[in-house]
């Protein structure tokens, strides 16, 4: 409380500001766990700043404005909105570092700067509130790719994410990428078909792990496969193509 006392803040008033700041950060963390991020709730930062300024500049009206901003941040219907994507952690970390540096510099200056205290408090609050959603937001669940993927415009990557080994029982499809892949379905080359990728137990697979191998049952007349899939972090459907000479006609193959 030394710096607060030097600024003319009483111990109860400083404790009230600390408790309000802690409550707001706990509220931001709670909403982040539910998948929400602050929007109107950011008005709590200038609200707390105005409460801090009230005894420093001796303007009682600022206390009412600050309290109103805190109420707005707490009870506004859209104070928190559902996050569309996970926020970045770089800018909150920078704000925390700036706030910590300002806080350390306050002890080396006499008298204590009011602007410095306000800037340090705001930076620490903004940084901590920005970092909480980046750490606590639940990761979005991957929705299985459906049959509609078959008719969407697809992307063919420059380097294939699968490899194929042909055996008498069919084609062994292996995920050779370093990431899990969402698989939608597959079809033999030249056929208007749609099959689900299935594991050894017969269950349909929605995700193929890195290095995982599955069997695509084919006969000896099949000359290739088409596999529709998407990388885990991409919504654009991808298409894997593999063609070969059917085993039934391997004896008549001519190599140029």
FIKOLZA-1660 file (N, C-alpha, C; in steps of 0.1 Angstrom, whole numbers, plus 5000, padded with zeros to 4 digits):
% residues 256
   i   px   py   pz ch aa at
   1 5008 4988 5000  A  X  N
   1 5000 5000 5000  A  X CA
   1 5009 5013 5000  A  X  C
   2 5022 5011 4999  A  X  N
   2 5031 5023 5000  A  X CA
   2 5028 5033 4989  A  X  C
   3 5028 5028 4976  A  X  N
   3 5025 5036 4965  A  X CA
   3 5011 5042 4966  A  X  C
   4 5001 5035 4970  A  X  N
   4 4988 5040 4971  A  X CA
   4 4987 5051 4982  A  X  C
   5 4994 5049 4993  A  X  N
   5 4995 5059 5003  A  X CA
   5 5001 5072 4998  A  X  C
   6 5012 5070 4991  A  X  N
   6 5019 5082 4985  A  X CA
   6 5010 5089 4975  A  X  C
   7 5001 5083 4969  A  X  N
   7 4992 5089 4960  A  X CA
   7 4980 5095 4967  A  X  C
   8 4978 5093 4980  A  X  N
   8 4967 5098 4987  A  X CA
   8 4955 5089 4987  A  X  C
   9 4957 5076 4984  A  X  N
   9 4946 5066 4985  A  X CA
   9 4946 5059 4998  A  X  C
  10 4934 5058 5004  A  X  N
  10 4933 5051 5017  A  X CA
  10 4934 5036 5015  A  X  C
  11 4937 5029 5025  A  X  N
  11 4938 5014 5024  A  X CA
  11 4925 5008 5020  A  X  C
  12 4914 5012 5026  A  X  N
  12 4901 5006 5022  A  X CA
  12 4898 5008 5007  A  X  C
  13 4901 5020 5002  A  X  N
  13 4898 5024 4988  A  X CA
  13 4907 5015 4979  A  X  C
  14 4920 5014 4983  A  X  N
  14 4929 5006 4975  A  X CA
  14 4924 4991 4975  A  X  C
  15 4920 4986 4986  A  X  N
  15 4915 4973 4987  A  X CA
  15 4903 4970 4978  A  X  C
  16 4894 4981 4978  A  X  N
  16 4882 4980 4970  A  X CA
  16 4886 4979 4955  A  X  C
  17 4895 4987 4951  A  X  N
  17 4899 4986 4937  A  X CA
  17 4906 4973 4933  A  X  C
  18 4914 4968 4943  A  X  N
  18 4920 4955 4940  A  X CA
  18 4909 4943 4939  A  X  C
  19 4899 4944 4948  A  X  N
  19 4889 4934 4948  A  X CA
  19 4880 4935 4935  A  X  C
  20 4877 4947 4931  A  X  N
  20 4870 4949 4918  A  X CA
  20 4878 4944 4906  A  X  C
  21 4891 4947 4906  A  X  N
  21 4899 4942 4895  A  X CA
  21 4900 4927 4895  A  X  C
  22 4901 4921 4907  A  X  N
  22 4902 4906 4908  A  X CA
  22 4889 4900 4904  A  X  C
  23 4878 4906 4908  A  X  N
  23 4865 4900 4904  A  X CA
  23 4863 4900 4889  A  X  C
  24 4867 4912 4883  A  X  N
  24 4865 4913 4868  A  X CA
  24 4874 4902 4861  A  X  C
  25 4886 4900 4865  A  X  N
  25 4895 4891 4859  A  X CA
  25 4889 4876 4861  A  X  C
  26 4884 4874 4873  A  X  N
  26 4877 4860 4875  A  X CA
  26 4865 4859 4866  A  X  C
  27 4858 4869 4864  A  X  N
  27 4846 4869 4855  A  X CA
  27 4851 4866 4840  A  X  C
  28 4861 4873 4836  A  X  N
  28 4866 4871 4822  A  X CA
  28 4871 4856 4821  A  X  C
  29 4878 4851 4831  A  X  N
  29 4882 4837 4830  A  X CA
  29 4871 4827 4830  A  X  C
  30 4860 4830 4838  A  X  N
  30 4849 4821 4838  A  X CA
  30 4842 4821 4824  A  X  C
  31 4840 4833 4819  A  X  N
  31 4834 4834 4805  A  X CA
  31 4842 4827 4795  A  X  C
  32 4855 4828 4796  A  X  N
  32 4864 4822 4786  A  X CA
  32 4863 4807 4787  A  X  C
  33 4861 4801 4798  A  X  N
  33 4859 4786 4799  A  X CA
  33 4846 4782 4793  A  X  C
  34 4837 4791 4792  A  X  N
  34 4824 4788 4785  A  X CA
  34 4824 4792 4770  A  X  C
  35 4835 4797 4766  A  X  N
  35 4837 4800 4751  A  X CA
  35 4833 4814 4747  A  X  C
  36 4834 4824 4757  A  X  N
  36 4830 4838 4754  A  X CA
  36 4842 4846 4757  A  X  C
  37 4843 4858 4750  A  X  N
  37 4854 4867 4752  A  X CA
  37 4847 4881 4754  A  X  C
  38 4854 4890 4761  A  X  N
  38 4849 4903 4764  A  X CA
  38 4846 4912 4752  A  X  C
  39 4835 4919 4752  A  X  N
  39 4833 4929 4742  A  X CA
  39 4830 4942 4749  A  X  C
  40 4817 4944 4753  A  X  N
  40 4814 4956 4761  A  X CA
  40 4821 4955 4775  A  X  C
  41 4824 4943 4779  A  X  N
  41 4830 4942 4792  A  X CA
  41 4844 4949 4793  A  X  C
  42 4850 4952 4782  A  X  N
  42 4862 4960 4782  A  X CA
  42 4861 4974 4789  A  X  C
  43 4849 4978 4790  A  X  N
  43 4846 4992 4796  A  X CA
  43 4850 4991 4811  A  X  C
  44 4852 4979 4816  A  X  N
  44 4856 4978 4830  A  X CA
  44 4870 4984 4832  A  X  C
  45 4879 4984 4822  A  X  N
  45 4892 4989 4824  A  X CA
  45 4892 5005 4826  A  X  C
  46 4885 5012 4817  A  X  N
  46 4884 5027 4820  A  X CA
  46 4876 5030 4832  A  X  C
  47 4866 5021 4835  A  X  N
  47 4858 5023 4847  A  X CA
  47 4867 5022 4860  A  X  C
  48 4875 5012 4861  A  X  N
  48 4884 5011 4872  A  X CA
  48 4894 5023 4872  A  X  C
  49 4899 5027 4860  A  X  N
  49 4908 5038 4859  A  X CA
  49 4902 5051 4864  A  X  C
  50 4889 5053 4861  A  X  N
  50 4882 5065 4866  A  X CA
  50 4880 5065 4881  A  X  C
  51 4877 5053 4887  A  X  N
  51 4877 5052 4901  A  X CA
  51 4890 5055 4908  A  X  C
  52 4901 5051 4902  A  X  N
  52 4914 5054 4907  A  X CA
  52 4917 5069 4906  A  X  C
  53 4912 5076 4896  A  X  N
  53 4915 5090 4894  A  X CA
  53 4907 5099 4903  A  X  C
  54 4895 5094 4908  A  X  N
  54 4886 5102 4916  A  X CA
  54 4893 5109 4928  A  X  C
  55 4900 5101 4937  A  X  N
  55 4907 5108 4948  A  X CA
  55 4920 5115 4943  A  X  C
  56 4925 5112 4932  A  X  N
  56 4938 5118 4928  A  X CA
  56 4936 5132 4923  A  X  C
  57 4925 5134 4915  A  X  N
  57 4922 5147 4909  A  X CA
  57 4911 5154 4917  A  X  C
  58 4905 5148 4927  A  X  N
  58 4895 5153 4936  A  X CA
  58 4883 5158 4927  A  X  C
  59 4878 5149 4918  A  X  N
  59 4866 5152 4910  A  X CA
  59 4856 5141 4913  A  X  C
  60 4847 5143 4923  A  X  N
  60 4837 5132 4927  A  X CA
  60 4829 5127 4915  A  X  C
  61 4827 5135 4905  A  X  N
  61 4818 5130 4894  A  X CA
  61 4825 5118 4887  A  X  C
  62 4838 5117 4887  A  X  N
  62 4844 5106 4880  A  X CA
  62 4841 5093 4887  A  X  C
  63 4838 5093 4900  A  X  N
  63 4835 5081 4906  A  X CA
  63 4821 5075 4901  A  X  C
  64 4812 5084 4898  A  X  N
  64 4799 5079 4893  A  X CA
  64 4801 5074 4878  A  X  C
  65 4809 5081 4870  A  X  N
  65 4811 5077 4857  A  X CA
  65 4818 5063 4857  A  X  C
  66 4828 5062 4865  A  X  N
  66 4835 5049 4866  A  X CA
  66 4826 5038 4871  A  X  C
  67 4818 5040 4881  A  X  N
  67 4809 5030 4886  A  X CA
  67 4799 5026 4875  A  X  C
  68 4794 5036 4867  A  X  N
  68 4785 5033 4856  A  X CA
  68 4791 5025 4845  A  X  C
  69 4804 5027 4842  A  X  N
  69 4811 5019 4833  A  X CA
  69 4813 5004 4838  A  X  C
  70 4815 5003 4851  A  X  N
  70 4816 4989 4856  A  X CA
  70 4803 4982 4856  A  X  C
  71 4792 4989 4858  A  X  N
  71 4779 4983 4857  A  X CA
  71 4775 4979 4843  A  X  C
  72 4779 4988 4834  A  X  N
  72 4777 4985 4819  A  X CA
  72 4785 4973 4815  A  X  C
  73 4798 4972 4820  A  X  N
  73 4806 4960 4817  A  X CA
  73 4801 4947 4823  A  X  C
  74 4793 4948 4834  A  X  N
  74 4788 4936 4841  A  X CA
  74 4775 4932 4836  A  X  C
  75 4766 4941 4833  A  X  N
  75 4752 4938 4831  A  X CA
  75 4747 4940 4816  A  X  C
  76 4755 4945 4808  A  X  N
  76 4751 4947 4794  A  X CA
  76 4749 4934 4787  A  X  C
  77 4738 4932 4780  A  X  N
  77 4735 4919 4774  A  X CA
  77 4746 4913 4765  A  X  C
  78 4753 4922 4758  A  X  N
  78 4764 4917 4749  A  X CA
  78 4777 4920 4755  A  X  C
  79 4778 4920 4769  A  X  N
  79 4791 4922 4775  A  X CA
  79 4802 4912 4771  A  X  C
  80 4797 4900 4769  A  X  N
  80 4806 4889 4764  A  X CA
  80 4800 4882 4752  A  X  C
  81 4808 4880 4742  A  X  N
  81 4803 4873 4730  A  X CA
  81 4810 4860 4727  A  X  C
  82 4804 4851 4720  A  X  N
  82 4810 4838 4717  A  X CA
  82 4822 4840 4708  A  X  C
  83 4833 4834 4711  A  X  N
  83 4845 4836 4704  A  X CA
  83 4844 4828 4691  A  X  C
  84 4848 4834 4680  A  X  N
  84 4848 4827 4667  A  X CA
  84 4861 4820 4665  A  X  C
  85 4871 4824 4671  A  X  N
  85 4884 4817 4670  A  X CA
  85 4892 4821 4683  A  X  C
  86 4902 4813 4686  A  X  N
  86 4910 4815 4698  A  X CA
  86 4919 4828 4696  A  X  C
  87 4918 4837 4705  A  X  N
  87 4925 4849 4704  A  X CA
  87 4940 4847 4706  A  X  C
  88 4948 4855 4700  A  X  N
  88 4963 4854 4701  A  X CA
  88 4967 4858 4715  A  X  C
  89 4979 4853 4719  A  X  N
  89 4985 4857 4732  A  X CA
  89 4996 4867 4731  A  X  C
  90 5000 4871 4719  A  X  N
  90 5012 4879 4718  A  X CA
  90 5009 4893 4724  A  X  C
  91 4998 4900 4720  A  X  N
  91 4995 4913 4724  A  X CA
  91 4992 4914 4739  A  X  C
  92 4985 4904 4745  A  X  N
  92 4983 4904 4760  A  X CA
  92 4996 4903 4767  A  X  C
  93 5005 4895 4762  A  X  N
  93 5018 4893 4769  A  X CA
  93 5026 4906 4768  A  X  C
  94 5026 4913 4757  A  X  N
  94 5032 4926 4756  A  X CA
  94 5027 4936 4766  A  X  C
  95 5013 4936 4767  A  X  N
  95 5007 4945 4777  A  X CA
  95 5011 4942 4791  A  X  C
  96 5012 4929 4794  A  X  N
  96 5016 4925 4808  A  X CA
  96 5031 4930 4810  A  X  C
  97 5039 4928 4800  A  X  N
  97 5053 4932 4802  A  X CA
  97 5054 4947 4804  A  X  C
  98 5047 4955 4796  A  X  N
  98 5047 4969 4797  A  X CA
  98 5041 4973 4811  A  X  C
  99 5031 4967 4815  A  X  N
  99 5025 4970 4828  A  X CA
  99 5035 4967 4840  A  X  C
 100 5041 4955 4839  A  X  N
 100 5051 4952 4849  A  X CA
 100 5063 4962 4849  A  X  C
 101 5067 4966 4837  A  X  N
 101 5079 4975 4837  A  X CA
 101 5074 4989 4843  A  X  C
 102 5062 4993 4840  A  X  N
 102 5058 5006 4845  A  X CA
 102 5056 5005 4860  A  X  C
 103 5052 4993 4865  A  X  N
 103 5050 4992 4880  A  X CA
 103 5064 4992 4887  A  X  C
 104 5074 4986 4881  A  X  N
 104 5087 4986 4887  A  X CA
 104 5093 5000 4886  A  X  C
 105 5090 5007 4876  A  X  N
 105 5096 5021 4875  A  X CA
 105 5090 5030 4884  A  X  C
 106 5078 5027 4889  A  X  N
 106 5071 5036 4899  A  X CA
 106 5078 5037 4912  A  X  C
 107 5084 5026 4916  A  X  N
 107 5091 5026 4929  A  X CA
 107 5104 5034 4928  A  X  C
 108 5110 5036 4916  A  X  N
 108 5122 5043 4915  A  X CA
 108 5121 5058 4913  A  X  C
 109 5108 5063 4912  A  X  N
 109 5106 5077 4910  A  X CA
 109 5099 5083 4922  A  X  C
 110 5102 5095 4925  A  X  N
 110 5096 5102 4936  A  X CA
 110 5094 5117 4932  A  X  C
 111 5082 5122 4933  A  X  N
 111 5070 5115 4938  A  X CA
 111 5064 5105 4928  A  X  C
 112 5055 5096 4933  A  X  N
 112 5049 5087 4924  A  X CA
 112 5040 5093 4914  A  X  C
 113 5042 5090 4901  A  X  N
 113 5034 5096 4890  A  X CA
 113 5020 5090 4890  A  X  C
 114 5010 5099 4889  A  X  N
 114 4996 5095 4888  A  X CA
 114 4994 5088 4875  A  X  C
 115 4999 5095 4864  A  X  N
 115 4997 5089 4851  A  X CA
 115 5004 5075 4850  A  X  C
 116 5016 5074 4856  A  X  N
 116 5023 5061 4856  A  X CA
 116 5015 5050 4863  A  X  C
 117 5008 5053 4874  A  X  N
 117 5000 5043 4881  A  X CA
 117 4988 5039 4873  A  X  C
 118 4982 5049 4867  A  X  N
 118 4970 5046 4859  A  X CA
 118 4974 5038 4847  A  X  C
 119 4985 5041 4840  A  X  N
 119 4990 5034 4828  A  X CA
 119 4993 5019 4832  A  X  C
 120 5000 5018 4844  A  X  N
 120 5004 5004 4848  A  X CA
 120 4992 4996 4851  A  X  C
 121 4982 5001 4858  A  X  N
 121 4970 4994 4862  A  X CA
 121 4963 4990 4849  A  X  C
 122 4961 4999 4840  A  X  N
 122 4954 4996 4827  A  X CA
 122 4961 4985 4819  A  X  C
 123 4975 4986 4818  A  X  N
 123 4982 4977 4810  A  X CA
 123 4981 4963 4816  A  X  C
 124 4982 4962 4830  A  X  N
 124 4982 4949 4836  A  X CA
 124 4968 4943 4835  A  X  C
 125 4957 4951 4836  A  X  N
 125 4944 4946 4835  A  X CA
 125 4941 4941 4820  A  X  C
 126 4945 4949 4811  A  X  N
 126 4942 4946 4797  A  X CA
 126 4950 4933 4793  A  X  C
 127 4963 4932 4797  A  X  N
 127 4971 4921 4794  A  X CA
 127 4966 4908 4800  A  X  C
 128 4962 4909 4813  A  X  N
 128 4957 4897 4820  A  X CA
 128 4944 4892 4814  A  X  C
 129 4935 4902 4811  A  X  N
 129 4922 4899 4806  A  X CA
 129 4923 4893 4791  A  X  C
 130 4933 4898 4784  A  X  N
 130 4935 4893 4770  A  X CA
 130 4941 4879 4770  A  X  C
 131 4949 4876 4780  A  X  N
 131 4956 4863 4781  A  X CA
 131 4947 4852 4786  A  X  C
 132 4937 4855 4794  A  X  N
 132 4928 4845 4799  A  X CA
 132 4921 4838 4788  A  X  C
 133 4914 4845 4779  A  X  N
 133 4907 4837 4768  A  X CA
 133 4917 4829 4759  A  X  C
 134 4929 4835 4757  A  X  N
 134 4939 4827 4749  A  X CA
 134 4943 4814 4755  A  X  C
 135 4942 4813 4769  A  X  N
 135 4946 4801 4776  A  X CA
 135 4934 4792 4779  A  X  C
 136 4923 4798 4782  A  X  N
 136 4912 4791 4788  A  X CA
 136 4901 4787 4778  A  X  C
 137 4900 4793 4766  A  X  N
 137 4890 4790 4757  A  X CA
 137 4890 4775 4753  A  X  C
 138 4879 4768 4754  A  X  N
 138 4879 4754 4749  A  X CA
 138 4882 4753 4734  A  X  C
 139 4890 4743 4731  A  X  N
 139 4893 4741 4717  A  X CA
 139 4881 4736 4709  A  X  C
 140 4878 4742 4697  A  X  N
 140 4866 4738 4690  A  X CA
 140 4867 4723 4686  A  X  C
 141 4856 4717 4687  A  X  N
 141 4855 4703 4682  A  X CA
 141 4854 4702 4667  A  X  C
 142 4860 4692 4662  A  X  N
 142 4860 4691 4647  A  X CA
 142 4848 4683 4643  A  X  C
 143 4840 4690 4634  A  X  N
 143 4828 4684 4629  A  X CA
 143 4832 4674 4618  A  X  C
 144 4826 4662 4617  A  X  N
 144 4829 4653 4607  A  X CA
 144 4825 4658 4593  A  X  C
 145 4833 4655 4583  A  X  N
 145 4830 4659 4570  A  X CA
 145 4819 4650 4564  A  X  C
 146 4809 4656 4558  A  X  N
 146 4797 4649 4553  A  X CA
 146 4798 4646 4539  A  X  C
 147 4787 4640 4534  A  X  N
 147 4786 4636 4520  A  X CA
 147 4786 4647 4510  A  X  C
 148 4782 4659 4515  A  X  N
 148 4782 4671 4507  A  X CA
 148 4797 4675 4502  A  X  C
 149 4807 4670 4509  A  X  N
 149 4821 4672 4505  A  X CA
 149 4823 4667 4491  A  X  C
 150 4816 4656 4487  A  X  N
 150 4818 4650 4474  A  X CA
 150 4815 4659 4463  A  X  C
 151 4807 4669 4465  A  X  N
 151 4803 4678 4454  A  X CA
 151 4808 4692 4455  A  X  C
 152 4817 4695 4465  A  X  N
 152 4823 4708 4467  A  X CA
 152 4835 4709 4458  A  X  C
 153 4839 4721 4456  A  X  N
 153 4852 4724 4449  A  X CA
 153 4863 4720 4458  A  X  C
 154 4872 4712 4453  A  X  N
 154 4883 4706 4462  A  X CA
 154 4896 4712 4458  A  X  C
 155 4906 4710 4467  A  X  N
 155 4920 4715 4466  A  X CA
 155 4928 4702 4465  A  X  C
 156 4938 4702 4455  A  X  N
 156 4947 4692 4454  A  X CA
 156 4961 4697 4458  A  X  C
 157 4966 4693 4470  A  X  N
 157 4979 4699 4475  A  X CA
 157 4991 4695 4466  A  X  C
 158 5001 4703 4466  A  X  N
 158 5013 4700 4458  A  X CA
 158 5020 4687 4463  A  X  C
 159 5020 4685 4476  A  X  N
 159 5026 4672 4481  A  X CA
 159 5015 4664 4487  A  X  C
 160 5014 4651 4483  A  X  N
 160 5003 4643 4488  A  X CA
 160 5004 4641 4503  A  X  C
 161 4992 4640 4510  A  X  N
 161 4991 4637 4524  A  X CA
 161 4989 4622 4527  A  X  C
 162 4988 4614 4516  A  X  N
 162 4986 4599 4517  A  X CA
 162 4995 4592 4508  A  X  C
 163 4997 4579 4511  A  X  N
 163 5004 4570 4502  A  X CA
 163 4995 4558 4501  A  X  C
 164 4997 4551 4490  A  X  N
 164 4988 4539 4487  A  X CA
 164 4997 4527 4484  A  X  C
 165 4994 4516 4490  A  X  N
 165 5001 4503 4487  A  X CA
 165 4990 4493 4483  A  X  C
 166 4991 4488 4471  A  X  N
 166 4981 4479 4465  A  X CA
 166 4984 4465 4468  A  X  C
 167 4975 4457 4473  A  X  N
 167 4976 4443 4477  A  X CA
 167 4964 4436 4471  A  X  C
 168 4964 4423 4471  A  X  N
 168 4952 4415 4466  A  X CA
 168 4940 4419 4474  A  X  C
 169 4941 4423 4486  A  X  N
 169 4929 4426 4494  A  X CA
 169 4924 4440 4492  A  X  C
 170 4931 4449 4486  A  X  N
 170 4927 4462 4483  A  X CA
 170 4938 4472 4484  A  X  C
 171 4935 4485 4486  A  X  N
 171 4945 4495 4487  A  X CA
 171 4947 4499 4502  A  X  C
 172 4959 4499 4506  A  X  N
 172 4962 4504 4520  A  X CA
 172 4966 4518 4520  A  X  C
 173 4957 4526 4526  A  X  N
 173 4959 4541 4526  A  X CA
 173 4966 4545 4539  A  X  C
 174 4976 4552 4538  A  X  N
 174 4984 4557 4549  A  X CA
 174 4985 4572 4550  A  X  C
 175 4983 4578 4561  A  X  N
 175 4984 4592 4564  A  X CA
 175 4999 4595 4565  A  X  C
 176 5006 4600 4555  A  X  N
 176 5020 4603 4556  A  X CA
 176 5023 4617 4560  A  X  C
 177 5013 4625 4563  A  X  N
 177 5015 4638 4568  A  X CA
 177 5019 4638 4583  A  X  C
 178 5022 4649 4588  A  X  N
 178 5026 4650 4603  A  X CA
 178 5014 4655 4611  A  X  C
 179 5002 4654 4606  A  X  N
 179 4990 4660 4613  A  X CA
 179 4978 4650 4611  A  X  C
 180 4969 4651 4620  A  X  N
 180 4956 4643 4618  A  X CA
 180 4949 4649 4606  A  X  C
 181 4942 4641 4599  A  X  N
 181 4934 4645 4587  A  X CA
 181 4919 4640 4589  A  X  C
 182 4910 4649 4586  A  X  N
 182 4896 4646 4586  A  X CA
 182 4892 4640 4573  A  X  C
 183 4887 4627 4573  A  X  N
 183 4884 4620 4561  A  X CA
 183 4869 4620 4560  A  X  C
 184 4864 4622 4547  A  X  N
 184 4850 4623 4545  A  X CA
 184 4845 4610 4539  A  X  C
 185 4852 4605 4528  A  X  N
 185 4848 4593 4521  A  X CA
 185 4857 4591 4509  A  X  C
 186 4855 4580 4502  A  X  N
 186 4864 4576 4491  A  X CA
 186 4855 4569 4480  A  X  C
 187 4861 4568 4469  A  X  N
 187 4855 4561 4457  A  X CA
 187 4866 4555 4449  A  X  C
 188 4863 4543 4442  A  X  N
 188 4872 4538 4432  A  X CA
 188 4873 4547 4420  A  X  C
 189 4884 4548 4414  A  X  N
 189 4886 4556 4402  A  X CA
 189 4876 4552 4391  A  X  C
 190 4870 4562 4385  A  X  N
 190 4861 4559 4374  A  X CA
 190 4847 4555 4378  A  X  C
 191 4844 4556 4391  A  X  N
 191 4831 4551 4396  A  X CA
 191 4824 4563 4403  A  X  C
 192 4811 4565 4402  A  X  N
 192 4803 4574 4409  A  X CA
 192 4798 4568 4422  A  X  C
 193 4808 4566 4431  A  X  N
 193 4805 4559 4443  A  X CA
 193 4809 4567 4455  A  X  C
 194 4805 4563 4467  A  X  N
 194 4808 4570 4479  A  X CA
 194 4808 4560 4491  A  X  C
 195 4820 4558 4496  A  X  N
 195 4822 4549 4507  A  X CA
 195 4829 4556 4519  A  X  C
 196 4825 4552 4531  A  X  N
 196 4832 4557 4543  A  X CA
 196 4845 4550 4545  A  X  C
 197 4855 4557 4550  A  X  N
 197 4867 4551 4554  A  X CA
 197 4865 4544 4568  A  X  C
 198 4868 4531 4568  A  X  N
 198 4865 4523 4580  A  X CA
 198 4878 4517 4586  A  X  C
 199 4878 4515 4599  A  X  N
 199 4890 4509 4605  A  X CA
 199 4889 4494 4605  A  X  C
 200 4898 4487 4612  A  X  N
 200 4898 4472 4612  A  X CA
 200 4886 4466 4619  A  X  C
 201 4879 4474 4628  A  X  N
 201 4867 4469 4634  A  X CA
 201 4855 4472 4627  A  X  C
 202 4856 4478 4615  A  X  N
 202 4844 4481 4607  A  X CA
 202 4838 4494 4609  A  X  C
 203 4842 4501 4619  A  X  N
 203 4836 4514 4623  A  X CA
 203 4841 4525 4613  A  X  C
 204 4832 4534 4610  A  X  N
 204 4836 4546 4601  A  X CA
 204 4845 4555 4609  A  X  C
 205 4856 4559 4602  A  X  N
 205 4866 4568 4608  A  X CA
 205 4863 4582 4603  A  X  C
 206 4863 4592 4612  A  X  N
 206 4862 4606 4608  A  X CA
 206 4876 4613 4608  A  X  C
 207 4885 4608 4615  A  X  N
 207 4899 4614 4616  A  X CA
 207 4909 4602 4614  A  X  C
 208 4919 4605 4606  A  X  N
 208 4930 4596 4604  A  X CA
 208 4942 4602 4610  A  X  C
 209 4948 4595 4620  A  X  N
 209 4959 4600 4627  A  X CA
 209 4972 4600 4618  A  X  C
 210 4982 4607 4621  A  X  N
 210 4994 4607 4614  A  X CA
 210 5001 4593 4615  A  X  C
 211 5004 4587 4603  A  X  N
 211 5009 4574 4603  A  X CA
 211 4999 4563 4603  A  X  C
 212 4987 4566 4605  A  X  N
 212 4976 4555 4605  A  X CA
 212 4974 4550 4592  A  X  C
 213 4971 4536 4591  A  X  N
 213 4969 4529 4578  A  X CA
 213 4955 4523 4579  A  X  C
 214 4947 4525 4568  A  X  N
 214 4934 4518 4567  A  X CA
 214 4933 4511 4554  A  X  C
 215 4925 4501 4553  A  X  N
 215 4923 4493 4541  A  X CA
 215 4911 4498 4533  A  X  C
 216 4912 4501 4520  A  X  N
 216 4901 4504 4511  A  X CA
 216 4899 4492 4503  A  X  C
 217 4888 4484 4505  A  X  N
 217 4886 4472 4498  A  X CA
 217 4883 4474 4483  A  X  C
 218 4891 4468 4475  A  X  N
 218 4890 4469 4460  A  X CA
 218 4892 4456 4454  A  X  C
 219 4887 4454 4442  A  X  N
 219 4889 4442 4434  A  X CA
 219 4901 4444 4425  A  X  C
 220 4904 4433 4417  A  X  N
 220 4916 4434 4408  A  X CA
 220 4914 4442 4396  A  X  C
 221 4901 4446 4393  A  X  N
 221 4899 4455 4382  A  X CA
 221 4900 4470 4385  A  X  C
 222 4901 4473 4398  A  X  N
 222 4902 4487 4402  A  X CA
 222 4915 4493 4397  A  X  C
 223 4914 4505 4393  A  X  N
 223 4927 4512 4388  A  X CA
 223 4930 4525 4395  A  X  C
 224 4924 4527 4407  A  X  N
 224 4928 4538 4415  A  X CA
 224 4917 4542 4425  A  X  C
 225 4920 4552 4433  A  X  N
 225 4911 4556 4444  A  X CA
 225 4910 4571 4444  A  X  C
 226 4899 4577 4449  A  X  N
 226 4898 4591 4451  A  X CA
 226 4893 4592 4466  A  X  C
 227 4901 4600 4474  A  X  N
 227 4898 4602 4488  A  X CA
 227 4895 4617 4491  A  X  C
 228 4884 4620 4496  A  X  N
 228 4880 4634 4500  A  X CA
 228 4883 4635 4515  A  X  C
 229 4890 4646 4518  A  X  N
 229 4895 4648 4532  A  X CA
 229 4897 4663 4534  A  X  C
 230 4902 4667 4546  A  X  N
 230 4905 4681 4549  A  X CA
 230 4915 4680 4560  A  X  C
 231 4926 4689 4560  A  X  N
 231 4934 4690 4571  A  X CA
 231 4927 4695 4584  A  X  C
 232 4932 4692 4595  A  X  N
 232 4925 4695 4607  A  X CA
 232 4922 4710 4609  A  X  C
 233 4930 4719 4605  A  X  N
 233 4928 4733 4607  A  X CA
 233 4922 4740 4594  A  X  C
 234 4918 4732 4585  A  X  N
 234 4913 4738 4572  A  X CA
 234 4899 4734 4570  A  X  C
 235 4890 4743 4565  A  X  N
 235 4877 4739 4562  A  X CA
 235 4875 4736 4547  A  X  C
 236 4886 4738 4539  A  X  N
 236 4885 4736 4524  A  X CA
 236 4887 4721 4522  A  X  C
 237 4877 4714 4514  A  X  N
 237 4879 4700 4511  A  X CA
 237 4891 4698 4502  A  X  C
 238 4898 4687 4505  A  X  N
 238 4910 4683 4497  A  X CA
 238 4906 4670 4490  A  X  C
 239 4913 4667 4478  A  X  N
 239 4911 4655 4471  A  X CA
 239 4924 4648 4468  A  X  C
 240 4925 4636 4472  A  X  N
 240 4937 4628 4470  A  X CA
 240 4934 4618 4458  A  X  C
 241 4942 4618 4448  A  X  N
 241 4941 4609 4437  A  X CA
 241 4953 4599 4436  A  X  C
 242 4950 4587 4433  A  X  N
 242 4960 4577 4431  A  X CA
 242 4955 4567 4420  A  X  C
 243 4963 4565 4410  A  X  N
 243 4960 4556 4399  A  X CA
 243 4971 4546 4397  A  X  C
 244 4967 4534 4392  A  X  N
 244 4977 4524 4389  A  X CA
 244 4971 4514 4379  A  X  C
 245 4980 4506 4374  A  X  N
 245 4975 4495 4365  A  X CA
 245 4968 4484 4373  A  X  C
 246 4956 4481 4370  A  X  N
 246 4949 4470 4377  A  X CA
 246 4957 4457 4378  A  X  C
 247 4958 4451 4389  A  X  N
 247 4965 4438 4390  A  X CA
 247 4960 4428 4380  A  X  C
 248 4948 4428 4376  A  X  N
 248 4943 4418 4366  A  X CA
 248 4949 4420 4352  A  X  C
 249 4954 4432 4350  A  X  N
 249 4960 4435 4337  A  X CA
 249 4975 4438 4338  A  X  C
 250 4981 4434 4349  A  X  N
 250 4995 4437 4351  A  X CA
 250 5004 4430 4341  A  X  C
 251 4999 4418 4337  A  X  N
 251 5008 4410 4327  A  X CA
 251 5009 4417 4314  A  X  C
 252 4999 4425 4310  A  X  N
 252 4999 4431 4297  A  X CA
 252 5004 4445 4297  A  X  C
 253 5010 4450 4308  A  X  N
 253 5014 4463 4309  A  X CA
 253 5027 4465 4301  A  X  C
 254 5028 4476 4294  A  X  N
 254 5039 4480 4286  A  X CA
 254 5046 4492 4292  A  X  C
 255 5059 4491 4295  A  X  N
 255 5067 4501 4300  A  X CA
 255 5074 4509 4289  A  X  C
 256 5072 4522 4289  A  X  N
 256 5080 4530 4279  A  X CA
 256 5093 4535 4285  A  X  C
% end
